[in-house]
Amino acid sequence: MKRYRDALGQSNTKFEPHHSSLEGWIAAIVLVEGIRRAGKEPTREKLIAALEGLRNFDVGDFLVDFSADKHTGST
């Protein structure tokens, strides 16, 4: 939550913390990590493999866990 609130504070807009924007923020961090892990020349297949390889990925006191059979990430 601290990283999320810090990110909100650095924004030029005046968003109030909300569960919907928190979920979007977490999704953005996960996507960026997936792209990073997909390598210098990412493809759709590499991105999918990278995201499915995110096991217990710590977004900041919140774990996201994907696999080939689990695309939800968290419960």
CHARMM internal coordinates of N, CA and C (Angstrom, degrees):
IC EDIT
DIST 1 N 1 CA 1.4390
DIST 1 CA 1 C 1.5244
ANGL 1 N 1 CA 1 C 111.14
DIST 1 C 2 N 1.3312
ANGL 1 CA 1 C 2 N 116.67
DIHE 1 N 1 CA 1 C 2 N -33.81
DIST 2 N 2 CA 1.4632
ANGL 1 C 2 N 2 CA 118.62
DIHE 1 CA 1 C 2 N 2 CA -179.56
DIST 2 CA 2 C 1.5239
ANGL 2 N 2 CA 2 C 110.47
DIHE 1 C 2 N 2 CA 2 C -63.25
DIST 2 C 3 N 1.3441
ANGL 2 CA 2 C 3 N 117.92
DIHE 2 N 2 CA 2 C 3 N -45.24
DIST 3 N 3 CA 1.4707
ANGL 2 C 3 N 3 CA 120.17
DIHE 2 CA 2 C 3 N 3 CA 178.57
DIST 3 CA 3 C 1.5227
ANGL 3 N 3 CA 3 C 110.99
DIHE 2 C 3 N 3 CA 3 C -61.80
DIST 3 C 4 N 1.3046
ANGL 3 CA 3 C 4 N 116.99
DIHE 3 N 3 CA 3 C 4 N -39.71
DIST 4 N 4 CA 1.4583
ANGL 3 C 4 N 4 CA 121.92
DIHE 3 CA 3 C 4 N 4 CA 178.97
DIST 4 CA 4 C 1.5290
ANGL 4 N 4 CA 4 C 110.36
DIHE 3 C 4 N 4 CA 4 C -64.23
DIST 4 C 5 N 1.3195
ANGL 4 CA 4 C 5 N 116.99
DIHE 4 N 4 CA 4 C 5 N -47.86
DIST 5 N 5 CA 1.4634
ANGL 4 C 5 N 5 CA 120.35
DIHE 4 CA 4 C 5 N 5 CA 179.90
DIST 5 CA 5 C 1.5264
ANGL 5 N 5 CA 5 C 110.68
DIHE 4 C 5 N 5 CA 5 C -64.72
DIST 5 C 6 N 1.3240
ANGL 5 CA 5 C 6 N 117.12
DIHE 5 N 5 CA 5 C 6 N -38.39
DIST 6 N 6 CA 1.4717
ANGL 5 C 6 N 6 CA 120.50
DIHE 5 CA 5 C 6 N 6 CA 177.13
DIST 6 CA 6 C 1.5274
ANGL 6 N 6 CA 6 C 110.43
DIHE 5 C 6 N 6 CA 6 C -62.18
DIST 6 C 7 N 1.3333
ANGL 6 CA 6 C 7 N 115.94
DIHE 6 N 6 CA 6 C 7 N -42.59
DIST 7 N 7 CA 1.4659
ANGL 6 C 7 N 7 CA 120.06
DIHE 6 CA 6 C 7 N 7 CA 179.30
DIST 7 CA 7 C 1.5306
ANGL 7 N 7 CA 7 C 110.24
DIHE 6 C 7 N 7 CA 7 C -63.76
DIST 7 C 8 N 1.3174
ANGL 7 CA 7 C 8 N 117.64
DIHE 7 N 7 CA 7 C 8 N -40.14
DIST 8 N 8 CA 1.4645
ANGL 7 C 8 N 8 CA 120.79
DIHE 7 CA 7 C 8 N 8 CA 176.99
DIST 8 CA 8 C 1.5229
ANGL 8 N 8 CA 8 C 110.63
DIHE 7 C 8 N 8 CA 8 C -62.53
DIST 8 C 9 N 1.3157
ANGL 8 CA 8 C 9 N 116.91
DIHE 8 N 8 CA 8 C 9 N -40.09
DIST 9 N 9 CA 1.4532
ANGL 8 C 9 N 9 CA 121.66
DIHE 8 CA 8 C 9 N 9 CA -179.16
DIST 9 CA 9 C 1.5146
ANGL 9 N 9 CA 9 C 113.01
DIHE 8 C 9 N 9 CA 9 C -66.66
DIST 9 C 10 N 1.3382
ANGL 9 CA 9 C 10 N 117.30
DIHE 9 N 9 CA 9 C 10 N -26.33
DIST 10 N 10 CA 1.4626
ANGL 9 C 10 N 10 CA 121.66
DIHE 9 CA 9 C 10 N 10 CA -179.50
DIST 10 CA 10 C 1.5297
ANGL 10 N 10 CA 10 C 112.21
DIHE 9 C 10 N 10 CA 10 C -87.74
DIST 10 C 11 N 1.3015
ANGL 10 CA 10 C 11 N 116.71
DIHE 10 N 10 CA 10 C 11 N -6.80
DIST 11 N 11 CA 1.4663
ANGL 10 C 11 N 11 CA 121.40
DIHE 10 CA 10 C 11 N 11 CA -178.87
DIST 11 CA 11 C 1.5259
ANGL 11 N 11 CA 11 C 110.30
DIHE 10 C 11 N 11 CA 11 C -75.76
DIST 11 C 12 N 1.3347
ANGL 11 CA 11 C 12 N 115.63
DIHE 11 N 11 CA 11 C 12 N 147.72
DIST 12 N 12 CA 1.4664
ANGL 11 C 12 N 12 CA 120.41
DIHE 11 CA 11 C 12 N 12 CA 176.25
DIST 12 CA 12 C 1.5302
ANGL 12 N 12 CA 12 C 111.59
DIHE 11 C 12 N 12 CA 12 C -75.25
DIST 12 C 13 N 1.3073
ANGL 12 CA 12 C 13 N 116.76
DIHE 12 N 12 CA 12 C 13 N -13.59
DIST 13 N 13 CA 1.4591
ANGL 12 C 13 N 13 CA 120.79
DIHE 12 CA 12 C 13 N 13 CA 178.73
DIST 13 CA 13 C 1.5198
ANGL 13 N 13 CA 13 C 108.81
DIHE 12 C 13 N 13 CA 13 C -97.10
DIST 13 C 14 N 1.2774
ANGL 13 CA 13 C 14 N 116.35
DIHE 13 N 13 CA 13 C 14 N 164.72
DIST 14 N 14 CA 1.4645
ANGL 13 C 14 N 14 CA 121.35
DIHE 13 CA 13 C 14 N 14 CA -177.49
DIST 14 CA 14 C 1.5252
ANGL 14 N 14 CA 14 C 110.34
DIHE 13 C 14 N 14 CA 14 C -108.49
DIST 14 C 15 N 1.3295
ANGL 14 CA 14 C 15 N 115.88
DIHE 14 N 14 CA 14 C 15 N 72.92
DIST 15 N 15 CA 1.4558
ANGL 14 C 15 N 15 CA 120.83
DIHE 14 CA 14 C 15 N 15 CA 177.29
DIST 15 CA 15 C 1.5179
ANGL 15 N 15 CA 15 C 109.50
DIHE 14 C 15 N 15 CA 15 C -85.51
DIST 15 C 16 N 1.2954
ANGL 15 CA 15 C 16 N 114.89
DIHE 15 N 15 CA 15 C 16 N 139.82
DIST 16 N 16 CA 1.4555
ANGL 15 C 16 N 16 CA 120.51
DIHE 15 CA 15 C 16 N 16 CA 170.79
DIST 16 CA 16 C 1.5227
ANGL 16 N 16 CA 16 C 107.60
DIHE 15 C 16 N 16 CA 16 C -91.21
DIST 16 C 17 N 1.3309
ANGL 16 CA 16 C 17 N 118.35
DIHE 16 N 16 CA 16 C 17 N 144.43
DIST 17 N 17 CA 1.4702
ANGL 16 C 17 N 17 CA 120.02
DIHE 16 CA 16 C 17 N 17 CA 177.23
DIST 17 CA 17 C 1.5288
ANGL 17 N 17 CA 17 C 110.35
DIHE 16 C 17 N 17 CA 17 C -55.49
DIST 17 C 18 N 1.3282
ANGL 17 CA 17 C 18 N 115.05
DIHE 17 N 17 CA 17 C 18 N 137.11
DIST 18 N 18 CA 1.4618
ANGL 17 C 18 N 18 CA 120.98
DIHE 17 CA 17 C 18 N 18 CA -178.42
DIST 18 CA 18 C 1.5212
ANGL 18 N 18 CA 18 C 107.72
DIHE 17 C 18 N 18 CA 18 C -153.33
DIST 18 C 19 N 1.3157
ANGL 18 CA 18 C 19 N 117.45
DIHE 18 N 18 CA 18 C 19 N 147.54
DIST 19 N 19 CA 1.4651
ANGL 18 C 19 N 19 CA 119.49
DIHE 18 CA 18 C 19 N 19 CA -177.12
DIST 19 CA 19 C 1.5303
ANGL 19 N 19 CA 19 C 112.13
DIHE 18 C 19 N 19 CA 19 C -60.95
DIST 19 C 20 N 1.3234
ANGL 19 CA 19 C 20 N 117.63
DIHE 19 N 19 CA 19 C 20 N -32.78
DIST 20 N 20 CA 1.4668
ANGL 19 C 20 N 20 CA 119.28
DIHE 19 CA 19 C 20 N 20 CA 179.67
DIST 20 CA 20 C 1.5296
ANGL 20 N 20 CA 20 C 111.82
DIHE 19 C 20 N 20 CA 20 C -67.02
DIST 20 C 21 N 1.3210
ANGL 20 CA 20 C 21 N 117.11
DIHE 20 N 20 CA 20 C 21 N -42.90
DIST 21 N 21 CA 1.4669
ANGL 20 C 21 N 21 CA 118.61
DIHE 20 CA 20 C 21 N 21 CA 179.51
DIST 21 CA 21 C 1.5189
ANGL 21 N 21 CA 21 C 110.51
DIHE 20 C 21 N 21 CA 21 C -72.36
DIST 21 C 22 N 1.3285
ANGL 21 CA 21 C 22 N 117.71
DIHE 21 N 21 CA 21 C 22 N -30.37
DIST 22 N 22 CA 1.4694
ANGL 21 C 22 N 22 CA 120.20
DIHE 21 CA 21 C 22 N 22 CA 175.38
DIST 22 CA 22 C 1.5255
ANGL 22 N 22 CA 22 C 110.22
DIHE 21 C 22 N 22 CA 22 C -63.13
DIST 22 C 23 N 1.3233
ANGL 22 CA 22 C 23 N 116.96
DIHE 22 N 22 CA 22 C 23 N -44.27
DIST 23 N 23 CA 1.4680
ANGL 22 C 23 N 23 CA 120.78
DIHE 22 CA 22 C 23 N 23 CA 178.21
DIST 23 CA 23 C 1.5262
ANGL 23 N 23 CA 23 C 110.86
DIHE 22 C 23 N 23 CA 23 C -62.20
DIST 23 C 24 N 1.3222
ANGL 23 CA 23 C 24 N 117.49
DIHE 23 N 23 CA 23 C 24 N -41.48
DIST 24 N 24 CA 1.4620
ANGL 23 C 24 N 24 CA 120.94
DIHE 23 CA 23 C 24 N 24 CA 176.94
DIST 24 CA 24 C 1.5121
ANGL 24 N 24 CA 24 C 112.29
DIHE 23 C 24 N 24 CA 24 C -64.17
DIST 24 C 25 N 1.3273
ANGL 24 CA 24 C 25 N 116.25
DIHE 24 N 24 CA 24 C 25 N -39.19
DIST 25 N 25 CA 1.4705
ANGL 24 C 25 N 25 CA 121.63
DIHE 24 CA 24 C 25 N 25 CA 178.30
DIST 25 CA 25 C 1.5318
ANGL 25 N 25 CA 25 C 110.47
DIHE 24 C 25 N 25 CA 25 C -63.25
DIST 25 C 26 N 1.3336
ANGL 25 CA 25 C 26 N 116.46
DIHE 25 N 25 CA 25 C 26 N -44.50
DIST 26 N 26 CA 1.4635
ANGL 25 C 26 N 26 CA 120.92
DIHE 25 CA 25 C 26 N 26 CA 178.06
DIST 26 CA 26 C 1.5284
ANGL 26 N 26 CA 26 C 109.75
DIHE 25 C 26 N 26 CA 26 C -63.32
DIST 26 C 27 N 1.3297
ANGL 26 CA 26 C 27 N 117.31
DIHE 26 N 26 CA 26 C 27 N -43.84
DIST 27 N 27 CA 1.4644
ANGL 26 C 27 N 27 CA 121.03
DIHE 26 CA 26 C 27 N 27 CA 179.38
DIST 27 CA 27 C 1.5258
ANGL 27 N 27 CA 27 C 111.02
DIHE 26 C 27 N 27 CA 27 C -60.63
DIST 27 C 28 N 1.3220
ANGL 27 CA 27 C 28 N 117.25
DIHE 27 N 27 CA 27 C 28 N -39.52
DIST 28 N 28 CA 1.4675
ANGL 27 C 28 N 28 CA 120.72
DIHE 27 CA 27 C 28 N 28 CA 178.85
DIST 28 CA 28 C 1.5247
ANGL 28 N 28 CA 28 C 111.14
DIHE 27 C 28 N 28 CA 28 C -65.39
DIST 28 C 29 N 1.3233
ANGL 28 CA 28 C 29 N 117.64
DIHE 28 N 28 CA 28 C 29 N -42.16
DIST 29 N 29 CA 1.4690
ANGL 28 C 29 N 29 CA 120.81
DIHE 28 CA 28 C 29 N 29 CA 177.97
DIST 29 CA 29 C 1.5223
ANGL 29 N 29 CA 29 C 110.13
DIHE 28 C 29 N 29 CA 29 C -62.14
DIST 29 C 30 N 1.3273
ANGL 29 CA 29 C 30 N 116.91
DIHE 29 N 29 CA 29 C 30 N -43.21
DIST 30 N 30 CA 1.4667
ANGL 29 C 30 N 30 CA 121.28
DIHE 29 CA 29 C 30 N 30 CA 179.54
DIST 30 CA 30 C 1.5275
ANGL 30 N 30 CA 30 C 110.29
DIHE 29 C 30 N 30 CA 30 C -63.50
DIST 30 C 31 N 1.3171
ANGL 30 CA 30 C 31 N 117.73
DIHE 30 N 30 CA 30 C 31 N -44.27
DIST 31 N 31 CA 1.4682
ANGL 30 C 31 N 31 CA 120.83
DIHE 30 CA 30 C 31 N 31 CA 179.87
DIST 31 CA 31 C 1.5290
ANGL 31 N 31 CA 31 C 110.90
DIHE 30 C 31 N 31 CA 31 C -63.22
DIST 31 C 32 N 1.3187
ANGL 31 CA 31 C 32 N 117.78
DIHE 31 N 31 CA 31 C 32 N -44.97
DIST 32 N 32 CA 1.4696
ANGL 31 C 32 N 32 CA 120.88
DIHE 31 CA 31 C 32 N 32 CA 178.80
DIST 32 CA 32 C 1.5269
ANGL 32 N 32 CA 32 C 110.37
DIHE 31 C 32 N 32 CA 32 C -60.87
DIST 32 C 33 N 1.3188
ANGL 32 CA 32 C 33 N 117.39
DIHE 32 N 32 CA 32 C 33 N -41.41
DIST 33 N 33 CA 1.4656
ANGL 32 C 33 N 33 CA 120.10
DIHE 32 CA 32 C 33 N 33 CA 178.28
DIST 33 CA 33 C 1.5301
ANGL 33 N 33 CA 33 C 110.54
DIHE 32 C 33 N 33 CA 33 C -65.19
DIST 33 C 34 N 1.3202
ANGL 33 CA 33 C 34 N 117.10
DIHE 33 N 33 CA 33 C 34 N -40.08
DIST 34 N 34 CA 1.4637
ANGL 33 C 34 N 34 CA 120.43
DIHE 33 CA 33 C 34 N 34 CA 177.06
DIST 34 CA 34 C 1.5200
ANGL 34 N 34 CA 34 C 111.31
DIHE 33 C 34 N 34 CA 34 C -61.52
DIST 34 C 35 N 1.3201
ANGL 34 CA 34 C 35 N 117.20
DIHE 34 N 34 CA 34 C 35 N -44.50
DIST 35 N 35 CA 1.4692
ANGL 34 C 35 N 35 CA 120.73
DIHE 34 CA 34 C 35 N 35 CA 177.93
DIST 35 CA 35 C 1.5213
ANGL 35 N 35 CA 35 C 110.62
DIHE 34 C 35 N 35 CA 35 C -63.10
DIST 35 C 36 N 1.3281
ANGL 35 CA 35 C 36 N 116.62
DIHE 35 N 35 CA 35 C 36 N -42.28
DIST 36 N 36 CA 1.4718
ANGL 35 C 36 N 36 CA 120.46
DIHE 35 CA 35 C 36 N 36 CA 178.65
DIST 36 CA 36 C 1.5284
ANGL 36 N 36 CA 36 C 110.45
DIHE 35 C 36 N 36 CA 36 C -59.83
DIST 36 C 37 N 1.3216
ANGL 36 CA 36 C 37 N 116.38
DIHE 36 N 36 CA 36 C 37 N -44.63
DIST 37 N 37 CA 1.4710
ANGL 36 C 37 N 37 CA 120.61
DIHE 36 CA 36 C 37 N 37 CA -179.00
DIST 37 CA 37 C 1.5289
ANGL 37 N 37 CA 37 C 112.65
DIHE 36 C 37 N 37 CA 37 C -73.15
DIST 37 C 38 N 1.3154
ANGL 37 CA 37 C 38 N 117.66
DIHE 37 N 37 CA 37 C 38 N -19.76
DIST 38 N 38 CA 1.4695
ANGL 37 C 38 N 38 CA 121.22
DIHE 37 CA 37 C 38 N 38 CA 179.24
DIST 38 CA 38 C 1.5246
ANGL 38 N 38 CA 38 C 111.42
DIHE 37 C 38 N 38 CA 38 C -72.64
DIST 38 C 39 N 1.3200
ANGL 38 CA 38 C 39 N 117.95
DIHE 38 N 38 CA 38 C 39 N -15.17
DIST 39 N 39 CA 1.4607
ANGL 38 C 39 N 39 CA 121.01
DIHE 38 CA 38 C 39 N 39 CA 174.39
DIST 39 CA 39 C 1.5133
ANGL 39 N 39 CA 39 C 113.94
DIHE 38 C 39 N 39 CA 39 C 98.12
DIST 39 C 40 N 1.3340
ANGL 39 CA 39 C 40 N 114.31
DIHE 39 N 39 CA 39 C 40 N -177.47
DIST 40 N 40 CA 1.4643
ANGL 39 C 40 N 40 CA 121.07
DIHE 39 CA 39 C 40 N 40 CA -174.60
DIST 40 CA 40 C 1.5230
ANGL 40 N 40 CA 40 C 113.31
DIHE 39 C 40 N 40 CA 40 C -68.42
DIST 40 C 41 N 1.3067
ANGL 40 CA 40 C 41 N 117.20
DIHE 40 N 40 CA 40 C 41 N -26.12
DIST 41 N 41 CA 1.4628
ANGL 40 C 41 N 41 CA 121.16
DIHE 40 CA 40 C 41 N 41 CA 178.53
DIST 41 CA 41 C 1.5294
ANGL 41 N 41 CA 41 C 108.45
DIHE 40 C 41 N 41 CA 41 C -123.58
DIST 41 C 42 N 1.3321
ANGL 41 CA 41 C 42 N 116.16
DIHE 41 N 41 CA 41 C 42 N 73.25
DIST 42 N 42 CA 1.4658
ANGL 41 C 42 N 42 CA 118.67
DIHE 41 CA 41 C 42 N 42 CA -176.50
DIST 42 CA 42 C 1.5246
ANGL 42 N 42 CA 42 C 112.63
DIHE 41 C 42 N 42 CA 42 C -68.56
DIST 42 C 43 N 1.2987
ANGL 42 CA 42 C 43 N 114.51
DIHE 42 N 42 CA 42 C 43 N 144.45
DIST 43 N 43 CA 1.4607
ANGL 42 C 43 N 43 CA 122.11
DIHE 42 CA 42 C 43 N 43 CA 172.73
DIST 43 CA 43 C 1.5235
ANGL 43 N 43 CA 43 C 106.51
DIHE 42 C 43 N 43 CA 43 C -125.51
DIST 43 C 44 N 1.2987
ANGL 43 CA 43 C 44 N 115.64
DIHE 43 N 43 CA 43 C 44 N 171.93
DIST 44 N 44 CA 1.4591
ANGL 43 C 44 N 44 CA 119.50
DIHE 43 CA 43 C 44 N 44 CA 177.32
DIST 44 CA 44 C 1.5249
ANGL 44 N 44 CA 44 C 110.61
DIHE 43 C 44 N 44 CA 44 C -57.79
DIST 44 C 45 N 1.3180
ANGL 44 CA 44 C 45 N 115.74
DIHE 44 N 44 CA 44 C 45 N -44.71
DIST 45 N 45 CA 1.4628
ANGL 44 C 45 N 45 CA 121.01
DIHE 44 CA 44 C 45 N 45 CA -178.26
DIST 45 CA 45 C 1.5249
ANGL 45 N 45 CA 45 C 111.23
DIHE 44 C 45 N 45 CA 45 C -64.61
DIST 45 C 46 N 1.3373
ANGL 45 CA 45 C 46 N 116.91
DIHE 45 N 45 CA 45 C 46 N -42.11
DIST 46 N 46 CA 1.4678
ANGL 45 C 46 N 46 CA 120.52
DIHE 45 CA 45 C 46 N 46 CA 179.04
DIST 46 CA 46 C 1.5236
ANGL 46 N 46 CA 46 C 111.32
DIHE 45 C 46 N 46 CA 46 C -65.70
DIST 46 C 47 N 1.3362
ANGL 46 CA 46 C 47 N 116.32
DIHE 46 N 46 CA 46 C 47 N -38.68
DIST 47 N 47 CA 1.4606
ANGL 46 C 47 N 47 CA 119.89
DIHE 46 CA 46 C 47 N 47 CA 178.68
DIST 47 CA 47 C 1.5212
ANGL 47 N 47 CA 47 C 110.77
DIHE 46 C 47 N 47 CA 47 C -65.42
DIST 47 C 48 N 1.3243
ANGL 47 CA 47 C 48 N 116.79
DIHE 47 N 47 CA 47 C 48 N -44.43
DIST 48 N 48 CA 1.4652
ANGL 47 C 48 N 48 CA 120.18
DIHE 47 CA 47 C 48 N 48 CA 178.05
DIST 48 CA 48 C 1.5215
ANGL 48 N 48 CA 48 C 110.45
DIHE 47 C 48 N 48 CA 48 C -60.07
DIST 48 C 49 N 1.3240
ANGL 48 CA 48 C 49 N 117.23
DIHE 48 N 48 CA 48 C 49 N -46.24
DIST 49 N 49 CA 1.4667
ANGL 48 C 49 N 49 CA 120.92
DIHE 48 CA 48 C 49 N 49 CA 179.45
DIST 49 CA 49 C 1.5286
ANGL 49 N 49 CA 49 C 110.60
DIHE 48 C 49 N 49 CA 49 C -62.01
DIST 49 C 50 N 1.3246
ANGL 49 CA 49 C 50 N 117.16
DIHE 49 N 49 CA 49 C 50 N -40.77
DIST 50 N 50 CA 1.4646
ANGL 49 C 50 N 50 CA 120.90
DIHE 49 CA 49 C 50 N 50 CA -179.97
DIST 50 CA 50 C 1.5246
ANGL 50 N 50 CA 50 C 110.59
DIHE 49 C 50 N 50 CA 50 C -65.23
DIST 50 C 51 N 1.3195
ANGL 50 CA 50 C 51 N 117.13
DIHE 50 N 50 CA 50 C 51 N -44.32
DIST 51 N 51 CA 1.4656
ANGL 50 C 51 N 51 CA 120.03
DIHE 50 CA 50 C 51 N 51 CA 179.69
DIST 51 CA 51 C 1.5252
ANGL 51 N 51 CA 51 C 111.01
DIHE 50 C 51 N 51 CA 51 C -66.30
DIST 51 C 52 N 1.3205
ANGL 51 CA 51 C 52 N 116.53
DIHE 51 N 51 CA 51 C 52 N -39.64
DIST 52 N 52 CA 1.4696
ANGL 51 C 52 N 52 CA 119.50
DIHE 51 CA 51 C 52 N 52 CA 179.16
DIST 52 CA 52 C 1.5249
ANGL 52 N 52 CA 52 C 111.43
DIHE 51 C 52 N 52 CA 52 C -68.88
DIST 52 C 53 N 1.3188
ANGL 52 CA 52 C 53 N 117.04
DIHE 52 N 52 CA 52 C 53 N -16.40
DIST 53 N 53 CA 1.4586
ANGL 52 C 53 N 53 CA 121.51
DIHE 52 CA 52 C 53 N 53 CA 177.75
DIST 53 CA 53 C 1.5180
ANGL 53 N 53 CA 53 C 113.62
DIHE 52 C 53 N 53 CA 53 C -90.98
DIST 53 C 54 N 1.3260
ANGL 53 CA 53 C 54 N 117.81
DIHE 53 N 53 CA 53 C 54 N -0.05
DIST 54 N 54 CA 1.4703
ANGL 53 C 54 N 54 CA 120.28
DIHE 53 CA 53 C 54 N 54 CA 178.28
DIST 54 CA 54 C 1.5202
ANGL 54 N 54 CA 54 C 108.68
DIHE 53 C 54 N 54 CA 54 C -77.18
DIST 54 C 55 N 1.2894
ANGL 54 CA 54 C 55 N 115.51
DIHE 54 N 54 CA 54 C 55 N 101.72
DIST 55 N 55 CA 1.4661
ANGL 54 C 55 N 55 CA 121.39
DIHE 54 CA 54 C 55 N 55 CA 179.82
DIST 55 CA 55 C 1.5184
ANGL 55 N 55 CA 55 C 108.36
DIHE 54 C 55 N 55 CA 55 C -111.81
DIST 55 C 56 N 1.3139
ANGL 55 CA 55 C 56 N 115.88
DIHE 55 N 55 CA 55 C 56 N 123.98
DIST 56 N 56 CA 1.4603
ANGL 55 C 56 N 56 CA 121.90
DIHE 55 CA 55 C 56 N 56 CA -179.86
DIST 56 CA 56 C 1.5223
ANGL 56 N 56 CA 56 C 111.81
DIHE 55 C 56 N 56 CA 56 C 48.00
DIST 56 C 57 N 1.3251
ANGL 56 CA 56 C 57 N 115.83
DIHE 56 N 56 CA 56 C 57 N 45.52
DIST 57 N 57 CA 1.4612
ANGL 56 C 57 N 57 CA 121.78
DIHE 56 CA 56 C 57 N 57 CA 178.96
DIST 57 CA 57 C 1.5262
ANGL 57 N 57 CA 57 C 108.48
DIHE 56 C 57 N 57 CA 57 C -74.02
DIST 57 C 58 N 1.3128
ANGL 57 CA 57 C 58 N 115.98
DIHE 57 N 57 CA 57 C 58 N 122.04
DIST 58 N 58 CA 1.4617
ANGL 57 C 58 N 58 CA 122.32
DIHE 57 CA 57 C 58 N 58 CA -176.32
DIST 58 CA 58 C 1.5194
ANGL 58 N 58 CA 58 C 110.52
DIHE 57 C 58 N 58 CA 58 C -87.02
DIST 58 C 59 N 1.3173
ANGL 58 CA 58 C 59 N 116.37
DIHE 58 N 58 CA 58 C 59 N 111.87
DIST 59 N 59 CA 1.4567
ANGL 58 C 59 N 59 CA 121.89
DIHE 58 CA 58 C 59 N 59 CA 178.94
DIST 59 CA 59 C 1.5278
ANGL 59 N 59 CA 59 C 109.67
DIHE 58 C 59 N 59 CA 59 C -88.02
DIST 59 C 60 N 1.2924
ANGL 59 CA 59 C 60 N 117.39
DIHE 59 N 59 CA 59 C 60 N -2.56
DIST 60 N 60 CA 1.4576
ANGL 59 C 60 N 60 CA 123.28
DIHE 59 CA 59 C 60 N 60 CA -177.64
DIST 60 CA 60 C 1.5173
ANGL 60 N 60 CA 60 C 108.79
DIHE 59 C 60 N 60 CA 60 C 120.54
DIST 60 C 61 N 1.3042
ANGL 60 CA 60 C 61 N 115.85
DIHE 60 N 60 CA 60 C 61 N 80.38
DIST 61 N 61 CA 1.4651
ANGL 60 C 61 N 61 CA 122.73
DIHE 60 CA 60 C 61 N 61 CA -175.88
DIST 61 CA 61 C 1.5227
ANGL 61 N 61 CA 61 C 112.66
DIHE 60 C 61 N 61 CA 61 C 62.74
DIST 61 C 62 N 1.3230
ANGL 61 CA 61 C 62 N 116.15
DIHE 61 N 61 CA 61 C 62 N 22.40
DIST 62 N 62 CA 1.4629
ANGL 61 C 62 N 62 CA 122.09
DIHE 61 CA 61 C 62 N 62 CA 175.99
DIST 62 CA 62 C 1.5208
ANGL 62 N 62 CA 62 C 106.85
DIHE 61 C 62 N 62 CA 62 C -144.74
DIST 62 C 63 N 1.3290
ANGL 62 CA 62 C 63 N 116.76
DIHE 62 N 62 CA 62 C 63 N 117.54
DIST 63 N 63 CA 1.4538
ANGL 62 C 63 N 63 CA 120.88
DIHE 62 CA 62 C 63 N 63 CA -176.89
DIST 63 CA 63 C 1.5230
ANGL 63 N 63 CA 63 C 111.18
DIHE 62 C 63 N 63 CA 63 C -93.71
DIST 63 C 64 N 1.3273
ANGL 63 CA 63 C 64 N 114.42
DIHE 63 N 63 CA 63 C 64 N 136.56
DIST 64 N 64 CA 1.4613
ANGL 63 C 64 N 64 CA 122.17
DIHE 63 CA 63 C 64 N 64 CA 175.01
DIST 64 CA 64 C 1.5187
ANGL 64 N 64 CA 64 C 106.64
DIHE 63 C 64 N 64 CA 64 C -116.31
DIST 64 C 65 N 1.3186
ANGL 64 CA 64 C 65 N 116.88
DIHE 64 N 64 CA 64 C 65 N 133.60
DIST 65 N 65 CA 1.4592
ANGL 64 C 65 N 65 CA 121.05
DIHE 64 CA 64 C 65 N 65 CA -174.83
DIST 65 CA 65 C 1.5242
ANGL 65 N 65 CA 65 C 109.72
DIHE 64 C 65 N 65 CA 65 C -135.96
DIST 65 C 66 N 1.3206
ANGL 65 CA 65 C 66 N 115.59
DIHE 65 N 65 CA 65 C 66 N 116.59
DIST 66 N 66 CA 1.4659
ANGL 65 C 66 N 66 CA 122.08
DIHE 65 CA 65 C 66 N 66 CA 178.39
DIST 66 CA 66 C 1.5165
ANGL 66 N 66 CA 66 C 110.07
DIHE 65 C 66 N 66 CA 66 C -117.87
DIST 66 C 67 N 1.3100
ANGL 66 CA 66 C 67 N 116.02
DIHE 66 N 66 CA 66 C 67 N 162.63
DIST 67 N 67 CA 1.4623
ANGL 66 C 67 N 67 CA 122.99
DIHE 66 CA 66 C 67 N 67 CA 170.58
DIST 67 CA 67 C 1.5289
ANGL 67 N 67 CA 67 C 106.76
DIHE 66 C 67 N 67 CA 67 C -157.66
DIST 67 C 68 N 1.3170
ANGL 67 CA 67 C 68 N 116.02
DIHE 67 N 67 CA 67 C 68 N 179.04
DIST 68 N 68 CA 1.4656
ANGL 67 C 68 N 68 CA 120.19
DIHE 67 CA 67 C 68 N 68 CA 178.68
DIST 68 CA 68 C 1.5243
ANGL 68 N 68 CA 68 C 110.96
DIHE 67 C 68 N 68 CA 68 C -61.88
DIST 68 C 69 N 1.3347
ANGL 68 CA 68 C 69 N 116.97
DIHE 68 N 68 CA 68 C 69 N -29.07
DIST 69 N 69 CA 1.4609
ANGL 68 C 69 N 69 CA 121.74
DIHE 68 CA 68 C 69 N 69 CA -178.91
DIST 69 CA 69 C 1.5214
ANGL 69 N 69 CA 69 C 113.93
DIHE 68 C 69 N 69 CA 69 C -101.53
DIST 69 C 70 N 1.3291
ANGL 69 CA 69 C 70 N 117.41
DIHE 69 N 69 CA 69 C 70 N -5.38
DIST 70 N 70 CA 1.4614
ANGL 69 C 70 N 70 CA 121.41
DIHE 69 CA 69 C 70 N 70 CA -175.98
DIST 70 CA 70 C 1.5255
ANGL 70 N 70 CA 70 C 109.03
DIHE 69 C 70 N 70 CA 70 C -128.97
DIST 70 C 71 N 1.3186
ANGL 70 CA 70 C 71 N 117.23
DIHE 70 N 70 CA 70 C 71 N 105.02
DIST 71 N 71 CA 1.4602
ANGL 70 C 71 N 71 CA 121.83
DIHE 70 CA 70 C 71 N 71 CA -177.84
DIST 71 CA 71 C 1.5250
ANGL 71 N 71 CA 71 C 112.58
DIHE 70 C 71 N 71 CA 71 C -108.28
DIST 71 C 72 N 1.3142
ANGL 71 CA 71 C 72 N 118.11
DIHE 71 N 71 CA 71 C 72 N 7.38
DIST 72 N 72 CA 1.4524
ANGL 71 C 72 N 72 CA 120.89
DIHE 71 CA 71 C 72 N 72 CA -179.77
DIST 72 CA 72 C 1.5195
ANGL 72 N 72 CA 72 C 111.73
DIHE 71 C 72 N 72 CA 72 C -79.17
DIST 72 C 73 N 1.3037
ANGL 72 CA 72 C 73 N 119.14
DIHE 72 N 72 CA 72 C 73 N -40.68
DIST 73 N 73 CA 1.4594
ANGL 72 C 73 N 73 CA 122.80
DIHE 72 CA 72 C 73 N 73 CA 177.07
DIST 73 CA 73 C 1.5071
ANGL 73 N 73 CA 73 C 114.40
DIHE 72 C 73 N 73 CA 73 C 92.24
DIST 73 C 74 N 1.3279
ANGL 73 CA 73 C 74 N 117.93
DIHE 73 N 73 CA 73 C 74 N -43.00
DIST 74 N 74 CA 1.4592
ANGL 73 C 74 N 74 CA 120.99
DIHE 73 CA 73 C 74 N 74 CA 179.43
DIST 74 CA 74 C 1.5217
ANGL 74 N 74 CA 74 C 108.53
DIHE 73 C 74 N 74 CA 74 C -154.19
DIST 74 C 75 N 1.3277
ANGL 74 CA 74 C 75 N 114.70
DIHE 74 N 74 CA 74 C 75 N 166.65
DIST 75 N 75 CA 1.4650
ANGL 74 C 75 N 75 CA 119.66
DIHE 74 CA 74 C 75 N 75 CA 177.59
DIST 75 CA 75 C 1.5093
ANGL 75 N 75 CA 75 C 109.53
DIHE 74 C 75 N 75 CA 75 C -127.11
END
COOR INIT
IC SEED 1 N 1 CA 1 C
IC BUILD
